[in-house]
């Protein structure tokens, strides 16, 4: 590996460091993408389907968090995690928890808005109305009929967030 791209001033292989940085970037993209889509889908589906105070709370939450710049949020979280269990540089996965947290706190907003809008549309369709008329519970209808019909949007949002997390990192 030392001969691939040469070494830096400390004698470390540039190729090995480049391969390691690719691993870290893919790890961040995957973790942030999955967590953000899951949080956004759960909150968006609940807000769109139940409405009322749940919808108002979720809208307030994503409006508030989207008003905070991402880099400021990252700096605050990095400071919060200083001298904590997650500040151990010998465990690279744990030392990235502030980065994961900051990105997930701002990246779930897009999927939440999209899933909420789709849920508002889906809950008015005939098959959902029929499930209500038969007497299925609201959580059952949400989990069995609404969320499976939003999976395509979750995949699209994951692919966009995967790239965005790598670029932000």
C-alpha positions as CSV (number, residue, x, y, z in Angstrom):
1,X,0.0,0.0,0.0
2,X,2.9,2.4,0.6
3,X,3.7,2.6,-3.1
4,X,0.2,3.3,-4.4
5,X,0.1,7.1,-3.9
6,X,3.2,7.6,-1.8
7,X,3.4,8.8,1.8
8,X,2.8,12.0,3.6
9,X,5.4,13.8,5.8
10,X,4.8,11.5,8.7
11,X,5.3,8.4,6.6
12,X,1.7,7.3,6.4
13,X,0.3,5.8,3.2
14,X,-1.9,8.2,1.3
15,X,-3.7,5.3,-0.4
16,X,-4.6,3.7,2.9
17,X,-5.8,7.0,4.3
18,X,-7.9,7.6,1.2
19,X,-9.5,4.1,1.4
20,X,-10.2,4.7,5.1
21,X,-11.9,8.0,4.3
22,X,-14.1,6.3,1.8
23,X,-15.2,3.8,4.4
24,X,-16.0,6.6,6.9
25,X,-18.0,8.6,4.2
26,X,-20.0,5.5,3.3
27,X,-20.7,4.8,6.9
28,X,-21.9,8.3,7.6
29,X,-24.1,8.3,4.5
30,X,-25.7,4.9,5.3
31,X,-26.3,5.6,9.0
32,X,-27.6,9.1,8.6
33,X,-29.7,8.2,5.6
34,X,-31.4,5.2,7.3
35,X,-32.0,6.9,10.6
36,X,-33.2,10.2,9.1
37,X,-35.7,8.3,6.8
38,X,-37.0,6.2,9.6
39,X,-37.5,9.1,11.9
40,X,-39.0,11.3,9.1
41,X,-41.3,8.5,7.9
42,X,-42.6,7.7,11.4
43,X,-43.3,11.4,12.3
44,X,-44.6,12.3,8.9
45,X,-47.0,9.3,8.8
46,X,-48.3,10.0,12.3
47,X,-48.7,13.7,11.6
48,X,-50.5,13.1,8.4
49,X,-52.8,10.3,9.5
50,X,-53.7,11.4,13.0
51,X,-53.8,15.2,12.4
52,X,-54.8,17.5,15.3
53,X,-52.2,18.3,17.9
54,X,-49.8,15.6,16.6
55,X,-49.7,17.3,13.2
56,X,-49.3,20.7,14.8
57,X,-46.5,19.5,17.0
58,X,-44.6,17.8,14.2
59,X,-44.9,20.8,12.0
60,X,-43.7,23.1,14.8
61,X,-40.8,20.7,15.5
62,X,-39.6,20.6,11.9
63,X,-40.1,24.3,11.4
64,X,-38.1,25.1,14.5
65,X,-35.2,22.7,13.7
66,X,-35.1,23.8,10.0
67,X,-34.5,27.4,11.2
68,X,-31.2,26.4,12.9
69,X,-28.3,26.3,10.5
70,X,-26.8,22.8,10.2
71,X,-23.2,23.9,11.0
72,X,-24.3,25.7,14.2
73,X,-26.2,22.6,15.3
74,X,-23.1,20.5,14.6
75,X,-20.9,22.8,16.6
76,X,-23.3,22.8,19.5
77,X,-23.5,19.0,19.5
78,X,-19.7,18.6,19.2
79,X,-19.3,20.9,22.2
80,X,-22.0,19.0,24.1
81,X,-20.2,15.7,23.6
82,X,-16.7,17.1,24.6
83,X,-15.2,15.1,27.4
84,X,-18.0,12.5,27.2
85,X,-18.1,8.8,26.4
86,X,-18.4,9.7,22.7
87,X,-15.2,11.8,22.7
88,X,-12.9,8.7,22.7
89,X,-10.7,9.0,19.6
90,X,-9.7,5.3,19.9
91,X,-13.2,4.3,18.9
92,X,-13.8,6.1,15.6
93,X,-17.5,5.0,15.3
94,X,-18.3,6.6,18.7
95,X,-16.4,9.8,18.0
96,X,-18.7,10.4,15.0
97,X,-21.9,10.3,17.2
98,X,-22.1,14.2,17.3
99,X,-21.9,14.2,13.5
100,X,-24.6,11.6,13.2
101,X,-26.8,13.4,15.7
102,X,-26.5,16.8,14.0
103,X,-27.1,15.4,10.5
104,X,-30.1,13.3,11.6
105,X,-31.6,16.2,13.5
106,X,-31.8,18.2,10.4
107,X,-32.0,15.6,7.6
108,X,-35.2,13.9,8.8
109,X,-37.2,17.0,8.0
110,X,-37.4,16.4,4.2
111,X,-38.7,12.8,4.4
112,X,-41.1,13.9,7.1
113,X,-42.7,16.5,4.9
114,X,-42.9,14.2,1.9
115,X,-44.4,11.3,3.9
116,X,-46.8,13.6,5.7
117,X,-48.1,14.9,2.3
118,X,-48.4,11.4,0.9
119,X,-50.2,10.2,4.0
120,X,-52.7,13.0,3.8
121,X,-53.5,11.9,0.2
122,X,-53.6,8.1,1.0
123,X,-55.9,8.4,4.1
124,X,-58.7,9.7,1.8
125,X,-58.5,6.8,-0.7
126,X,-61.2,4.1,-0.8
127,X,-59.3,1.2,0.6
128,X,-58.4,3.1,3.7
129,X,-62.0,4.3,4.1
130,X,-63.1,0.6,3.7
131,X,-60.6,-0.5,6.3
132,X,-62.0,2.2,8.7
133,X,-65.6,1.0,7.9
134,X,-64.7,-2.6,8.6
135,X,-63.4,-1.5,12.0
136,X,-59.7,-1.8,11.8
137,X,-57.8,0.3,14.4
138,X,-56.0,3.5,13.3
139,X,-52.5,2.1,14.1
140,X,-53.3,-1.0,12.1
141,X,-54.4,1.0,9.1
142,X,-51.4,3.2,9.4
143,X,-48.9,0.3,9.6
144,X,-50.7,-2.0,7.2
145,X,-52.1,0.2,4.5
146,X,-50.5,3.7,4.6
147,X,-46.8,3.1,5.4
148,X,-46.3,0.3,2.8
149,X,-47.6,2.7,0.1
150,X,-45.0,5.3,1.0
151,X,-41.9,3.0,0.8
152,X,-41.0,4.2,-2.7
153,X,-40.7,7.8,-1.3
154,X,-38.6,6.4,1.6
155,X,-36.2,4.9,-0.9
156,X,-36.0,8.1,-3.0
157,X,-35.3,10.1,0.2
158,X,-32.7,7.7,1.4
159,X,-30.8,7.9,-1.9
160,X,-30.9,11.7,-1.7
161,X,-29.9,11.8,2.0
162,X,-27.1,9.3,1.5
163,X,-25.4,11.7,-1.0
164,X,-26.2,14.8,1.0
165,X,-24.7,13.3,4.2
166,X,-21.5,12.4,2.4
167,X,-21.3,15.9,0.9
168,X,-22.0,17.6,4.2
169,X,-19.5,15.4,6.0
